[in-house]
Each structure stands twice: as structure tokens, then as C-alpha cells.
Amino acid sequence: MSVQVTIDVPETSFSILRTTPTAFAQELRLAAAVKWYEIGRISQSKAAELAGISRAQFLTALGQFNVSPYQVTPEELAAEVRDA
């Protein structure tokens, strides 16, 4: 089941970004999913679901947005290495 959400976007946005409304909506979903994953709000699988793509495609998209697929802070990683 899905719910449709409507947002108002200036018409000029599509020409500025050189995209169609449909492609813009898909890119917006992906950008939101990536950001919410990056800040730890959702998991990879939920982010991929939100973006409407597979988890493998989501992992590829993370690279395009320069976001690490790992949700570990440098401090957490150092603690894991130290405790190993």
C-alpha cells in the first residue's frame, strides 16, 4: 500500500534541474532516503524501500551522494578496534 503526497514546487525547478516532474519526484525520494539513512533515522533496507529501488541500487546511490554505507562513527570504529 502506498500514500500519495503532494508538494508545491516552482515550475522553474524542472528547467533549472533539466528534469521532468516524474524524474524530479524520484530524485527527491532518493535524496530524502539517502539523507535520512546518513543521519541514522532509517536503515538501508527502509531507505531503499522509500526510494523505490533495490538495496543494491541504494548502495550504489550512496556512492553518488558521497555517503558511506556504514553507519559507524569514527569514535565507535576506534573503540571496536581497541576492544578487539
C-alpha positions as CSV (number, residue, x, y, z in Angstrom):
1,M,0.0,0.0,0.0
2,S,1.3,3.5,-0.7
3,V,0.1,7.0,0.0
4,Q,0.4,9.9,-2.4
5,V,1.9,13.1,-1.0
6,T,1.6,16.4,-2.9
7,I,4.1,19.2,-2.6
8,D,4.2,22.6,-4.4
9,V,7.4,23.1,-6.4
10,P,8.1,26.2,-8.6
11,E,7.7,25.2,-12.3
12,T,11.1,26.7,-13.0
13,S,12.7,24.0,-10.8
14,F,12.3,21.5,-13.6
15,S,14.1,23.6,-16.2
16,I,16.8,24.6,-13.8
17,L,17.5,20.9,-12.9
18,R,16.8,19.8,-16.5
19,T,14.4,17.2,-15.5
20,T,10.8,16.1,-15.7
21,P,8.3,16.2,-12.8
22,T,8.4,12.4,-12.7
23,A,12.2,12.2,-12.6
24,F,12.2,15.1,-10.1
25,A,9.9,13.2,-7.8
26,Q,12.1,10.0,-8.0
27,E,15.2,12.0,-7.3
28,L,13.5,13.7,-4.3
29,R,12.6,10.4,-2.9
30,L,16.1,9.1,-3.3
31,A,17.7,12.2,-1.8
32,A,15.4,12.1,1.2
33,A,16.1,8.4,1.7
34,V,19.9,8.9,1.5
35,K,19.8,11.8,3.9
36,W,17.6,10.0,6.5
37,Y,19.9,7.0,6.2
38,E,23.0,9.2,6.6
39,I,21.7,10.7,9.9
40,G,20.7,7.3,11.2
41,R,17.0,7.8,11.0
42,I,16.3,4.8,8.8
43,S,18.0,1.5,7.8
44,Q,19.4,0.7,4.4
45,S,16.5,-1.6,3.6
46,K,13.9,1.0,4.6
47,A,15.8,3.7,2.7
48,A,15.8,1.6,-0.4
49,E,12.1,0.9,0.0
50,L,11.4,4.6,0.4
51,A,13.4,5.4,-2.7
52,G,11.6,2.7,-4.6
53,I,14.8,0.8,-5.6
54,S,16.6,-2.3,-4.6
55,R,19.1,-2.3,-1.7
56,A,21.9,-2.9,-4.2
57,Q,20.8,0.2,-6.2
58,F,20.6,2.1,-2.9
59,L,24.2,1.2,-2.0
60,T,25.3,2.5,-5.4
61,A,23.3,5.7,-4.9
62,L,25.1,6.3,-1.6
63,G,28.3,6.5,-3.5
64,Q,26.8,9.0,-5.9
65,F,25.9,11.2,-2.9
66,N,29.3,10.6,-1.2
67,V,27.6,8.9,1.8
68,S,29.2,5.9,3.5
69,P,27.2,2.7,3.5
70,Y,28.4,2.2,7.1
71,Q,26.6,3.8,10.0
72,V,29.6,3.8,12.4
73,T,31.2,7.0,13.8
74,P,35.0,7.2,13.8
75,E,34.8,7.0,17.6
76,E,32.8,3.8,17.5
77,L,35.1,2.3,15.0
78,A,38.2,3.2,17.1
79,A,36.5,1.7,20.2
80,E,35.8,-1.5,18.3
81,V,39.4,-1.8,17.1
82,R,40.7,-1.0,20.6
83,D,38.4,-3.6,22.2
84,A,39.2,-6.3,19.6
